[in-house]
């Protein structure tokens, strides 16, 4: 390295430190010309070495600013990605919660495992059981909204509101049980429970209770009457 090259390097280093830390003069760039503003307000073009140092410092600052901007953009993108992931997780959790709620409702109206009903779907149930079932059929106190079974299906033998599938003996398909609880077919006591929970907006009756067995036994005879078959009502 020549004497002049070494001197130029040292001057550049010293000027770089002065521009970065002390800044004794304000350099302006106007129309592509670098000017030095002195303390007395006069201006003069920077010498080549100072001008080169100024451009180096300026380019370095711009590069650092661009790097910071890219880092901020990456941070925002990561934040958005995390937010989307959290949203998807919450949506999945909500779907699972709905599925669990539907499953719980279905379990409430479905016969428990190893359950033995206290009535017969073949008929021949005791007259006392049928009389109790007929009374409960019109009892609005079973619901929370003032409805009874008779509110939708009539009374005194005026059967109404049943689909054509009701002509089939139990167990058979019931549209409401299928659409709201996913049950392909229902027994008479399950049909009672579906009506308790859905139209009547009440809790299902206790499995094996007198109320449930009486209503189910009565519904067996109503089904026979609706189908035009002999019945005990």
Secondary structure, DSSP 4 states (H G I P E B T S, - for coil): --HHHHHHHHHHHHHHHIIIII--SEEEEETTEEEEE-TTS-EEEPPHHHHHHHHHHHHHHHHHHHHHHHHHHHHHHHHHHHHHHHHHHHHHHHHHHHHHHHHHHHHHHSPPTT---SS-TTS---HHHHHHHHHHHT-GGGSSSS--HHHHH-STT---S--GGGGSPSSB--HHHHHHH--S-B-HHHHHHHHHHTTT--PPPPTT-HHHHHHHHHHHHHHHHHTT-----
